[in-house]
Amino acid sequence: RAPPAPATRSPTFSAG
């Protein structure tokens, strides 16, 4: 499990 990355540069938010 990876650490909580910032929402500004998140891989999950990158698609959005």
N, CA, C and O of each residue as an XYZ file, in Angstrom:
64
protein
N       0.847     -1.213      0.000
C       0.000      0.000      0.000
C       0.877      1.255      0.000
O       1.711      1.449      0.884
N       0.673      2.080     -0.989
C       1.472      3.312     -1.108
C       0.963      4.382     -0.143
O      -0.190      4.351      0.285
N       1.841      5.325      0.191
C       1.477      6.415      1.113
C       0.466      7.367      0.486
O       0.376      7.444     -0.740
N      -0.298      8.094      1.302
C      -1.306      9.040      0.805
C      -0.672     10.213      0.066
O      -0.134     11.134      0.679
N      -0.746     10.161     -1.262
C      -0.153     11.239     -2.073
C      -1.079     12.452     -2.108
O      -2.282     12.321     -1.880
N      -0.525     13.632     -2.392
C      -1.327     14.860     -2.456
C      -2.343     14.820     -3.609
O      -2.038     14.324     -4.693
N      -3.523     15.334     -3.371
C      -4.585     15.327     -4.383
C      -4.198     16.164     -5.602
O      -4.769     16.015     -6.682
N      -3.216     17.047     -5.408
C      -2.782     17.920     -6.505
C      -2.026     17.106     -7.564
O      -2.082     17.420     -8.753
N      -1.321     16.062     -7.121
C      -0.545     15.232     -8.042
C      -0.836     13.755     -7.778
O       0.083     12.947     -7.648
N      -2.112     13.416     -7.702
C      -2.504     12.045     -7.429
C      -2.761     11.284     -8.736
O      -3.363     11.820     -9.666
N      -2.302     10.040     -8.795
C      -2.517      9.223    -10.007
C      -4.002      8.986    -10.268
O      -4.428      8.835    -11.413
N      -4.776      8.956     -9.195
C      -6.214      8.737     -9.336
C      -6.898     10.005     -9.844
O      -7.865      9.934    -10.602
N      -6.390     11.168     -9.420
C      -6.975     12.443     -9.830
C      -6.441     12.873    -11.202
O      -7.007     13.745    -11.860
N      -5.334     12.236    -11.615
C      -4.720     12.601    -12.898
C      -5.679     12.299    -14.054
O      -5.747     13.042    -15.033
N      -6.418     11.193    -13.917
C      -7.340     10.808    -14.972
C      -8.530     11.773    -15.029
O      -9.110     12.006    -16.090
N      -8.874     12.321    -13.880
C     -10.007     13.229    -13.798
C      -9.591     14.614    -14.227
O     -10.410     15.532    -14.229
